[in-house]
Amino acid sequence: MNAITRRETISNSNLLLLISTVIFVLMYGFAILFYPHSFLQYQTFFDLFSLNAALIIITLGESIVMIGGGIDISIGAVTGLVTMCCAVFLELGKGSVGGSMLLALGIGIAFGLLQGFLIAYLEIQPFIITLAGMFLANGLLTTIHKDPLNVAMPNFVRLRDFVIVIPWLGTTNRLGNFIPLEVKPGAIVVVVLIIALATFLHWSRFGRNLYAVGGSNQSALMLGINVKRTKFFSYVLCGLLSGIAGFVFIMTTGAGNVGNASGFEMKAIAGSIIGGTMLTGGVGNLIGSPIGALTLLTINELIRAVGINSNFQSIASGMLLCIFIVLQSSVLWLRRTGGFKLRSRRHHQPAQL
């Protein structure tokens, strides 16, 4: 008997991921077309990952919380606090690199545990709790050390300066010299986290529960899902990623500063939305989160290439965010009303008679 072809509607998460991916590819293609000297280089593309690894990591954390129907506006401040604590620990406390990694993870998890407990089990609004967490982290940040602090510990400097050289990829400069591609460890951390977290949410029971809770708390309860525990662990995971992002940030810059990761929480929320994660919860794809962050970063690089005042970066980002919110709402509304359908094919062998 021949195989039967079954047509299934593509999920909202994958549909929004497809839209965000197409827009990013078109935008980067536009940049290559008009500014080939800047964007038609492997190094430029990989620098988006290497130099902005911390932002992409906290965008992943923000997306996890938003898929569960929550929000975390403390994530940037916690990342900055972790960065400064690691700088003080390494430079003034003469600690080890391994110890600073554990310190970063500990601070991030502590904030995740505290905020997750208050939000999930005491049922306090996430905006209020994470706003208080942002103030707490910023206050601790300025209390620990007010001035910029460069880390000169030899072991850390070697880690900061370490790069992975890919000799068969690179660019030829204007003098005709070939420069091989260099990738910082932060970019590798980002790729590993994207693959691990996307796989975890797709295949694990926690991931399925998170989407159900974000879609509807009442429906999730009727399905026997522990809603409070799911929300709690989403904030713990977000805090863990904040700790990782903080260490990656200092590993990239080599210094602690009061302004470290300032405004990252808003960029993370914007990147999550542009990447296809809905503020209402239940819809999103972690693969789209870095795509959303890269879209914002590409806009900024385009503005620099054009030579326009840097103040227009915020204007362009705000306009793009509004466009994506309207686009997402329009597409999902059309799908609900039956005005827009996109289907995928799957082939299944029938059972033997």
C-alpha positions in Angstrom: 0.0 0.0 0.0 1.3 3.5 -0.9 2.3 5.9 1.9 -0.5 8.3 2.9 0.4 12.0 3.0 -1.0 13.9 5.9 -1.0 17.7 5.9 -0.5 19.4 9.2 -0.6 23.1 10.1 2.7 24.5 11.1 2.8 25.7 14.7 2.6 29.4 15.6 6.1 29.2 17.1 7.7 27.8 14.0 5.7 30.3 11.8 7.0 33.3 13.7 10.5 31.8 13.6 10.3 31.5 9.9 9.2 35.1 9.5 12.0 36.4 11.8 14.6 34.3 9.9 13.5 35.6 6.5 13.6 39.2 7.7 17.0 38.8 9.2 18.4 37.2 6.0 16.9 39.9 3.9 18.3 42.6 6.1 21.8 41.1 6.2 21.6 40.6 2.4 20.7 44.3 2.1 23.7 45.2 4.2 26.0 43.1 2.1 24.6 44.6 -1.1 25.2 48.2 -0.1 28.1 47.9 2.2 30.1 44.9 1.0 33.4 46.1 2.6 31.9 46.0 6.0 29.4 43.0 5.9 30.9 40.8 3.1 33.4 39.4 5.6 33.3 36.3 7.7 34.8 38.2 10.6 32.0 40.8 10.7 29.4 38.1 11.0 31.2 36.1 13.7 32.0 39.3 15.6 28.2 39.7 16.1 28.4 36.5 18.1 31.8 37.1 19.8 31.3 40.7 20.9 27.6 40.3 21.9 27.6 36.9 23.3 26.4 38.1 26.7 23.4 39.8 25.2 22.4 36.7 23.1 22.7 34.5 26.2 20.3 36.7 28.3 18.0 36.9 25.4 17.7 33.1 25.6 16.9 33.4 29.3 14.3 36.1 28.7 12.7 34.0 26.0 12.3 31.0 28.4 10.6 33.2 31.0 8.3 34.8 28.3 7.3 31.4 26.8 6.1 30.6 30.3 4.0 33.7 30.4 6.3 35.8 32.6 8.9 38.5 32.2 12.2 39.4 33.8 13.4 43.0 33.7 16.2 42.3 36.2 18.3 40.2 33.9 20.6 43.0 32.6 21.3 44.3 36.1 22.0 40.8 37.4 24.4 40.3 34.5 26.2 43.6 35.4 26.4 42.6 39.0 27.9 39.2 38.2 30.5 41.0 36.0 31.6 43.4 38.7 31.7 40.7 41.4 33.9 38.6 39.2 36.2 41.5 38.5 36.5 42.3 42.3 37.0 38.7 43.1 39.8 38.2 40.5 41.6 41.6 40.8 41.2 42.6 44.5 40.5 39.2 46.0 43.1 37.4 44.0 40.7 34.5 43.3 41.0 31.9 40.6 39.3 31.8 37.3 37.4 28.7 38.3 36.2 30.3 41.5 34.9 33.3 39.6 32.9 31.0 37.3 31.3 29.4 40.4 30.7 32.9 41.8 29.0 34.0 38.6 26.7 30.9 38.5 25.9 31.2 42.3 24.8 34.9 42.0 22.6 34.2 39.0 21.0 31.1 40.5 20.4 33.0 43.8 18.5 35.7 42.0 16.6 33.1 40.0 15.6 31.1 43.2 14.5 34.2 45.1 12.5 35.8 42.2 11.1 32.4 41.0 9.8 31.6 44.5 8.1 34.9 45.0 6.5 34.8 41.6 5.5 31.2 41.4 4.6 30.3 45.0 3.6 33.6 46.4 1.9 34.6 43.1 3.3 38.2 43.1 3.3 39.9 39.7 6.6 39.1 37.8 7.0 42.8 36.7 7.0 44.0 40.3 9.4 41.3 41.6 11.9 41.6 38.8 11.7 45.4 39.0 12.7 45.1 42.7 15.4 42.6 41.6 16.7 45.1 39.1 17.0 47.8 41.8 18.6 45.4 44.2 21.2 44.2 41.7 22.0 47.8 40.6 22.3 48.9 44.3 24.7 46.0 45.0 26.6 46.8 41.9 27.4 50.4 42.9 28.1 49.3 46.5 30.7 46.7 45.6 32.8 48.9 43.4 32.0 52.3 41.9 34.9 52.8 39.5 35.8 50.7 36.5 38.1 47.8 37.4 40.4 46.1 34.9 41.4 42.6 35.6 45.1 42.0 35.1 45.5 38.5 36.5 47.7 36.5 34.1 45.5 33.5 34.0 42.4 35.6 33.3 44.2 37.7 30.7 45.2 34.5 28.8 41.5 33.5 28.8 40.4 36.9 27.7 42.9 37.0 24.8 42.3 33.4 23.7 40.8 33.1 20.2 40.1 30.2 18.0 41.7 30.7 14.6 40.1 29.2 11.5 42.8 29.5 8.8 40.6 28.5 5.8 38.2 31.3 6.5 39.1 34.9 6.5 39.3 38.1 4.5 41.9 39.9 2.5 42.5 43.5 3.7 43.2 46.5 1.4 46.9 45.8 1.5 46.3 42.3 0.0 47.1 40.5 3.2 45.0 37.5 4.2 43.7 37.7 7.8 42.3 34.4 9.1 39.0 34.3 11.0 39.2 34.6 14.8 36.4 33.5 17.0 36.3 34.2 20.8 35.2 31.5 23.3 32.0 33.5 24.0 30.7 32.7 20.5 31.2 29.0 21.2 29.4 29.2 24.5 26.5 30.9 22.6 26.2 28.1 20.0 26.4 25.4 22.6 23.7 27.0 24.8 21.4 27.6 21.8 21.6 23.9 20.7 21.3 22.6 24.3 18.4 24.8 25.4 16.5 24.4 22.1 16.8 20.6 22.3 15.9 20.6 26.0 12.7 22.7 25.5 11.7 20.6 22.5 12.2 17.2 23.9 11.9 17.5 27.7 8.8 17.3 29.8 9.7 20.7 31.3 9.7 22.3 27.9 6.2 20.9 27.0 4.9 22.0 30.4 6.4 25.5 29.9 4.5 26.0 26.7 1.3 24.7 28.2 1.6 27.0 31.2 2.4 30.0 29.0 -0.6 29.2 26.9 -3.1 28.9 29.7 -2.6 28.3 33.4 -6.1 26.8 33.9 -5.7 24.4 31.0 -2.3 23.4 32.3 -3.7 22.7 35.7 -6.5 20.6 34.1 -3.8 18.6 32.3 -2.2 17.8 35.7 0.9 20.1 35.2 2.5 21.6 38.3 2.2 25.2 37.2 4.0 26.8 40.1 7.0 24.4 39.8 7.2 25.1 36.1 7.2 28.8 36.5 9.7 28.6 39.4 12.2 26.6 37.4 11.9 28.9 34.4 13.1 31.8 36.5 15.9 29.6 38.0 17.1 28.8 34.5 16.9 32.4 33.5 19.0 33.3 36.6 21.5 30.6 35.6 21.9 32.1 32.2 22.3 35.6 33.7 25.3 34.2 35.6 26.8 32.6 32.5 26.2 35.9 30.6 28.0 37.9 33.3 31.1 35.8 33.2 31.1 35.7 29.4 30.8 39.5 29.4 33.9 40.0 31.6 35.7 37.4 29.6 35.0 39.5 26.5 35.7 43.0 27.9 38.2 42.1 30.6 36.8 44.7 33.1 34.0 45.4 35.5 32.1 48.6 35.2 29.0 50.2 36.7 27.6 50.5 33.2 28.2 46.8 32.4 25.1 45.3 30.7 23.1 48.5 31.2 19.9 48.4 29.2 20.5 44.7 28.3 17.1 43.7 29.7 15.2 45.9 27.2 17.4 44.7 24.4 16.7 41.1 25.5 13.0 41.6 25.6 13.1 43.2 22.1 15.3 40.5 20.7 12.9 37.8 22.1 9.9 39.5 20.5 11.6 40.0 17.2 12.7 36.4 17.3 9.1 35.2 17.5 8.4 35.0 21.3 5.0 36.4 22.2 4.6 38.5 25.3 1.4 36.7 26.1 3.3 33.4 26.5 3.0 29.9 25.1 4.5 30.9 21.7 8.2 31.1 20.9 11.3 29.2 19.7 14.7 29.6 21.3 16.4 29.4 17.9 14.6 32.6 17.0 15.9 34.4 20.1 19.5 34.9 18.8 18.1 35.7 15.4 16.1 38.5 17.0 19.1 39.8 18.8 21.2 39.6 15.7 18.6 41.6 13.8 18.9 44.4 16.3 22.7 44.3 16.1 22.7 44.3 12.3 20.5 47.4 12.4 23.0 49.1 14.7 25.9 48.1 12.4 24.1 49.4 9.4 23.5 52.8 11.1 27.2 53.0 11.9 28.1 52.1 8.3 25.9 54.8 7.0 27.4 57.3 9.4 24.2 58.4 11.0 24.1 59.7 14.5 24.1 56.8 17.0 20.9 58.2 18.6 19.0 56.7 15.6 19.9 53.2 16.8 17.3 53.4 19.5 14.8 55.0 17.1 15.3 52.2 14.5 15.2 49.5 17.2 11.9 50.9 18.6 10.4 51.1 15.1 11.4 47.6 14.3 10.0 46.3 17.6 6.7 48.0 16.9 6.6 46.5 13.4 7.3 43.0 14.7 4.6 43.2 17.4 2.0 44.4 14.8 3.2 41.7 12.4 3.0 38.9 15.0 -0.5 40.0 16.1 -1.7 40.3 12.6 -0.4 36.9 11.5 -1.9 35.1 14.5 -5.2 36.9 14.2 -5.4 35.9 10.5 -4.7 32.3 11.5 -7.4 32.3 14.1 -9.9 33.7 11.7 -8.9 31.3 8.9 -7.5 34.0 6.7 -4.0 32.7 6.6 -2.9 29.1 6.6 0.5 27.5 6.2 0.8 23.8 6.1 3.7 21.3 6.2 3.7 17.8 4.7 4.5 14.7 6.7 4.6 11.2 5.3 3.4 8.3 7.4 3.3 4.6 6.6 -0.1 3.1 7.4 -0.4 0.2 9.7 -0.3 -3.2 8.2 -3.7 -4.9 7.8 
